[in-house]
Amino acid sequence: MTVMKVLELMSDSKESWEDATQKAVSKARKSVKNIRSVWVQDFSATVDDKGKLTKYRVTVKVSFEVDG
């Protein structure tokens, strides 16, 4: 039997939503092993006074397999 656990994380990037997602997974890998998937639940961005996107934000759910 496989048992999975899910962590909800928030991350941001000045580059892209994809980069923000990768940063969340990379950070989680430092303390969590057996990561199997990531689901991007929410996208948002900050905008400067010229209408340019300045920071991309994601809320993700990272699933990992529980040992034992």
N, C-alpha and C positions, 0 to 999 in steps of 0.2 A: 504494500500500500504506500502511496506517495502522499505526503502532507505538505501543503504549501502555506506560506504566510505572506501577507501583503503589508508593505510599508507605504505610507503616503508621504511624499516629499515635495518641496517647492524649491525651484532653482531659477536662476536668471543668467543672461548672457548679453553682451553687447553685440554679438555676432548674429545669432539666429535662434529660433525655437529648437532646432535640431541640436545645436551646441548646448543650449540650456538643458536639454534632455540628457545628453551625453555626460554633462557635468554632474547631474543628479546620480546617474548610474555609477560613474567613476567614484564619486564620494561614498556612495553606499557600499561599494566593493571593498573599501578600506576596513569595514567592520562586519560586513555580511558576506557569507559565501553562498555558493549555489544559486546565484541569481539566474532566473529562467526567462523572465519577460518584463517588459515595461509598458504601461498603458498611459498615454498622455490624456489626462482627464480634462485639462483646462489650459487655454492659451490666453495670454494678455500681453500688453506692451505699454511702455511709457512713451510719451510724445513730448518733444521740446516745443518751444514757442514758435518755431518755424514749420511745425507740422511733421517733423522727421521722427521716425521711431528711434529711440535711444537705448532701450533695454527690452529684451524679449524675456517673458516669464512663462513658466510652465508649472502645473501641478501634475505630478505623475504618481502612479501606483506601481511599485516595484515588487514583483513576486519572486520568492525564493523558496527552494525546497528545504524543509526542516530535516536535520539529521536524525537518524535513529528510527 
